Amino acid sequence: MSPTPELTQRTLTARGFRGFVPFRELPGSNVPTGHGIYVVIRTDTSPPSFLPSSPAGHLKGRDPSVTADKLGDAWVDEATVVYIGKAAGQDGLNQRLADYRRHGLGLLAGHWGGRYIWQLADSGALLVAWRPTAEEDPGEAEQHLIDEFKELHGGALPFANLRNSARKIFETDSSLNY
């Protein structure tokens, strides 16, 4: 049996992911309005540089910034996928990704998950892609992709995934809404 191929733009495209645009281009990218999953990828696999503080918006008075040591501990060498998420609410992919983009711009938005990406010095070069899940539960699709990532990377979660989707392990205050 051959090993599972790395999760790259090429392999994700073959699986139906579309977009692969920087966050700044999302407003004109015809992101679907239905449920789905999305990924954030960093095409440069060299070690990252981290900003000392996050430009992302605060949520419920909490600063999204973490230490460079914490970011370094979360980093997964050689991985291109840095975050895997889902859009299962009434607003769908378009609204979920718009919220994520707004959060990175420092605006108030309900997207606390995945916040580590905004502390990457090259966050402007990250690409976001999505795949609608018309017949599939987005939570299950997200968990399947996270599990595949973990299998490829010795059990590690993607860099900005702080919890394991359906089997949530909270690293932060569980009183926050994600």
Secondary structure, 3 states (H helix, E strand, C coil): CCCCCCCCHHHHHHCCCEEEECHHHHHHCCCCCCCEEEEEECCCCCCCCECCCCCCCCECCECCCCCHHHHHHHCCCCCCEEEEEEECCCCHHHHHHHHHHHHHCCCCCCCCCCHHHHHECCHHHCEEEEEECCCCCHHHHHHHHHHHHHHHCCCCCCCCCCCECCECCCCCCCCCCC
